[in-house]
Amino acid sequence: MTEENKKRLEALNQKLINFVEHPWILKQSPFHIVGDIYFVGNSYVSCFLLDTEKGLILIDAAFKETCYLLFDNIRALGYNPEKIKYLLLSHGHFDHCGAAKLVQEYSGCEIYLGKRDHFFFTERPDLILFEDRVPRFEINNFYDYDGVMDFGNIKIRPILTPGHTPGTTTFLIETIHNGEKVTCAMHGGIGINGLTRDELESNGLPLSLQQDFLNSLEYLKTLKVDVVLASHSHQYNMIERSTKDDGTGKAFFDNENGWQKMLDQFMELMKKIISEN
Ligand SMILES: [Zn+2]
């Protein structure tokens, strides 16, 4: 591994260790986005609460250490975290599913994961610090990428978008906002960390994930998206937008191809990494 990559990885690990040892520094107030969708995550990882006719859905659970912040946020919005019926995981990394066990134990929710990330929990627990940062939980379902999950007022189409991990799943979410259908999209893992040749080889993952990443973004670019939901709160200025919103959700609507621009930006970063292989 190159010195530069080593340093970058060490810095990221240091940052994550700092977060889990001092979880309160990630405290972030929850906010309404559009329709029946709310932000309940922290200042590093996004979690979304969806109030559907078929029960509460949580998308991603963040770190196990920040679970109390997640529950506080859900309660602050007037919901009961015991009532979470489904937890949809974007991918198997510990910053997104570390709290899955706690959420499941507390609510009895069913958990969904992308099938191609299941190997983290069986063959490669070392890659997600399984049992340490990710207490064991029951995976009840794998996503059916040919179908739409119908929750009445909310419909979710899971899309397999490998790259960041082999089973990263992107969600296309339809909700009703002011009487009109609105399409929101959350890329399940747009970060290119872990995708250099160095990192893939040292983790024993296929180099083809680089091209998979580009292909999946190329496809996502063809989708019409009204509201971008970022899987990390700092991406797409989610938090900043919330401070500018006047309660109508206006600040979250994208009128300038923001989805496409965001995908383009990460495609460029990926192409740069490939050229340096
Ligand atoms: Zn990740």
Residues whose N, C-alpha, C, O or C-beta is under 5 A from the ligand:
A	BS01	ZN	H93 G189
